[in-house]
Structures are given as C-alpha cells and as structure tokens.
Amino acid sequence: MQPEEARSRIAALGFSATDTETLAAHFDDAERRGKRGHGHARIEWLETAAADLDPSARAERELSTQSYEVWDGAGALGYLTLSAVCDAQIAKPPEHARVVVAKRCFPTGVLGYWVRRLADAGLVAVLTATSPRRLSHPEGSAPLAGTNPLAIGIPSSDGKPVVVDVSPAKATWGDVIAGHASEDDVVPFGGDHAHKSFALAIGLQLLVDALTGAGNSESRAPEHGALLVVARPAGDPVPALRALAGGARLPGDR
C-alpha cells in the first residue's frame, strides 16, 4: 500500500488530518522496519471495526504531578492516546522520573515506536501494554495473559538510540493479522523454557492491571492499558556499548 492510499483510507474513517498523519506515520514506520503485522494491515483491521470507532474521541489526562500521571483513553485509539502521552512528556519532561498510567488504551501498536520518540527527545523510557488474553500456561490452561510487549528506549549522544521491543509470545496477533503466523503460534516462546516468557507475560499483565484498575474479574475481555516510566538519563552509555559491539547490529538499529 502506498502512503497516499494509507492516508486516504484512514481519513475516510473520519479521523482529522492530524490524527490521520499520526496513525499513518506509525503504520509507515512499522512497514519500513519489517513489522508488517503492525503496519498497513492494521488499516484494514480498523476498517472492519469502523462501526465501533469514535474518530473524534480524545485521551484525557486525569491526574498530573511531577512524578505521576494518569490518562484515560476515553474512547480514542490507543495509538492516539500514546501519541498524546509522549507529546506531553516531551513538552514537560520529569525533573527526574515519572510513572504514567494509561487506562482504556488499545490498540497501542509497535511500542518501540513510542519509546524511540522519547529517546530521540533525550529521555529514557520503559513501556508495556496489555492486549486480549491469548497466552495460556505452558502446561495448559485458559488464556491468562496478553502478548504484552516490553519496550525500552535509551537515548544516545550519537543520535542512534538503542530501542528494545520484545513480546513474550512466539508470534503476536499482528503476525496473524498479516498472515505471517497461525493462531497456534501465539504461545509463550522458549520451547522447554517457555515458563520464563509466560512468567514475564503474567508479570506485565498484573503490573498494568494493578495500576489501571483493570482485570478485577474473570472476564476474557478486560479493559486494556499501558504503563510508561520516563526519566532523564544520568549518563550516556550507548556509544561505549557500540564500541564494544564492534559494529554488530544493536536492537533498534535501522
């Protein structure tokens, strides 16, 4: 799909010019980085859910202190909620560090995209987000956790931040949407060591649920949320690590 077509189809769903560009930029970046499950395939996915979209919805910041914020997606797409959250952190960075909780925040897309934005602005960022429960216990159970990714962005004076973005699932639902994996691949990765990735998925699930107030019932469709920790760096370790790596590709390199 060409960028012009992507923007035209997003705008046709009723999004403003600004929101259309925010969404298209995210999908375009995912395509360039080979993450096609979060790229243009998501536009068709949004089109199938058009009846449930509210293009005019805006995320709301319910609480704001120097070290803690709470946002409510309020019906806005998670992409747009995280975009607003990132804009706010860049406009007014924390004195030292800040925890940001985003309720009703879904879908969130490629989390590495958001921590990269913050890293490019000179901030260290750690971000996770929940998604529909699809991961079962390696020994068998009902789905207990989402494919909850964890992303870390570290700024660098060389202009090339390190961006880590990993899901505890062998394949994400985005891979299924893009036709790159089957639903049977949406399991904790690691083979005989899958209990480790499952433990990470459960930990991230409960961390977000505890802070957003979601997950208080046995419902298979709880409200999803995101958790961001953003901080000012006290050092610049990336250039030294790159020197040690001797030219090897580091996470997030283009």
N, C-alpha and C positions, 0 to 999 in steps of 0.2 A: 504494500500500500504506500502510495506517495504521500509526503507530508501534507500536500494541499488537500488530498482526499480525506486524510485523517481529520484535519481541522474542520472540513465541511461537514463530515458525519457527526462530529462532536457538537458543533454549533446547531445542527439540525435537531438535537435532543433538547435544545432550549437553553444551553449554557451561554453565559455572557462571553464577550470577546476575551476578557481577562481570564476567566475560568477555562475557556476553550484552549487558550495558549498554555495555561498551567498543566492541563491534562495532556495535551498533545506533546509538550516538551518532555513530560515523564515517559510517555509511550515511545517517543522517538529515541530517547536515551536508552531505554530498555532494548529496543531493536538493535541499536548500534553496538551494545555490549553483549549481544547474543542471548539476552534473556527474553526470548520471544513470547513466553507464557505470560509476561507482564507488559508486552508491547502492544502492537496494533490489534492483536487478537482480543484484547480487552475492550476494544471499541464495539465489536460485535456482541460481546458479552453484555455491555451496558445497553446496547440496543434491545436485547431480549428482555431486559428488566426496565425498559423505558417507562412502563406504567407505574412503577414504584419509585421513580426518581423525582426529586424535587430540585430542579436546577437553580432555584432562587434561594435555597437554604444556605445559611451562613453559620460557621462554627462560632461558638460564644465562649469567651474567657470568663469563667465563673469566679475564679479566685486568683489573685496575683500578689505575691510577696517577693521579696528579693531572692528567696531560695525555694519557692514552691508555687506552682501554678496548676490550676485545674481547668480543663477545657471540655466543652460538650459539643460533639459534632452537630447536634441539633438538626439532623436530617441531611446534612451535607455529606458528600462523598468523602471517604477517609483521605483520599489524595488531597482534596482541598483543605481538609482540616489540618493535615500535617504541613501543608504549604503555609497556612496561616500561622501555625505554631513556629515553624522555622523563621518566617519573616519577623515574628515578634522577638525571638531570641537574638537574631542578628541586629535588630533595631535597638534592643536594650539588653545587652549581654549581662549575665550574672556578675556580681562582684567577684565571687569565687566559683560557686557551683549552684545549679538549680535542678530540681526534680520537676518534671512536667508530666501530668497525668491527662490523658485524653480519653474521655468516655464516648461511647457510641461512635467509634472511629473505625470505619470499614467501608471499602477495601483500602488498604494502605500501600499496595504496590511494592516496588523494589525499595526496601528500607535503606539499602546502601545509597540510593539517590538522595535521600534526605540528610543522612549524616555527612555525605560529601558536600552538600550545600553549606552545612555548618562548619565543616573542616576548611572549606575554601574561604570562609569568613574568619578563620583563625581560632575556632572553638573545637575542643574535644567533645565528642558526642557518642553516647551509647543509646541504642533504640531497639525496642522489641515491640511486637504487636501480636494479638491473638487473632485466630481465624476459626471457622467452623471446626468442630471436633471431628477429626478424621484419623488420628493416630491411636491405635489400640496397644495394649500391653503386649510385649513380645511373646508372652506365654498365652495370649488370648484374652480378650475382654471386649466390652462395648467400647466404641471410640471415646477416649478420655481427654485428649488434648488436640489443639490445632497443630498445623505445621509451623508453628510460631518461630519466625526467624529472629536472629540476633545480629544487629549491625553495629559496627564500631568505626568511627571516623577519627583519624589523628592528623592534625594539620602539620604542614612542613614548610620551612623557610625556602625550600627548593621549588615550591609550588606544586608538588606532587604528593598529595596526602595519601596515606595508607587507608584503605577502606575495606573492612572485612564484613561480609554479609553471608551468613550461613543459616540454613534451615536444618533442624534435626530430622527431617524426612528424607528418604531416599529420592523421592520426587515430589514436587509440590503440586497443588491443584492447578496452578498456572501451566505446568508442564502438560497436564491432562487436557486443559482447555486448548492448548496449542497443538495437541496431537503428538507430543513428544514422549508421552508416557501413558501407561494404563492406570486405572484406579488401583490395581493390585500393587503398583509401585509406591503408592502413598502409605509408606510404613516407616518406622524408625530405621535410620541407616546404621550399618555396622555389622550386619550378619550376626555372628556369635556374640558380638559386643553391643548389640542393639539396645541393651538395657541402659547403656550410658546416654545415648541420644534420646531415648524415651524419658529418662530422668530429667534431662535438660528441658525437654518439651513440657513436662509436668511442672517443673520449677518456674518456667517462664509463664505458663498458663496461670498458675496460682499467684504469682507476683503481680501480674497485671490485674487479675480478678480481684485480689485483695485491695488494691488501690483504687480501682474504678467502681467497686461495689457490685460487679457482675458475678455470675456463676454461683449465686446463692440457692439454686435449685438444681434438680436433676435434668432440667431441660437440655435437649441436644442442640438447641439453638439459642444460647445465651447472647447477651449484647457483647460485642467485641470492643476492645480498646487498645491503647498504646501507652507505652511508658518511655519517656526520654530523660536521660541525665545529660546535662550540658555543662561544661566547665571551661574556665580559662586555663590554658596549659602553663606549667611552671618550667617546662624545658622544651627542647627541640630534638627529640631522639631519632627522627626518621632519617635524616641524612647519614648519620653514623651507621644505622642499620643497613641502608642501601649500600654503603661502602663494604660492610661485612658480607652482604649478599653477593658481591662480585658480579653484578649485572643480572642476577636471577630476577625473574618477574615476581613482584610482591603483590599481595591482594589489592585489587582495585586499580592496578595499572591499566592504562588504556592499550 
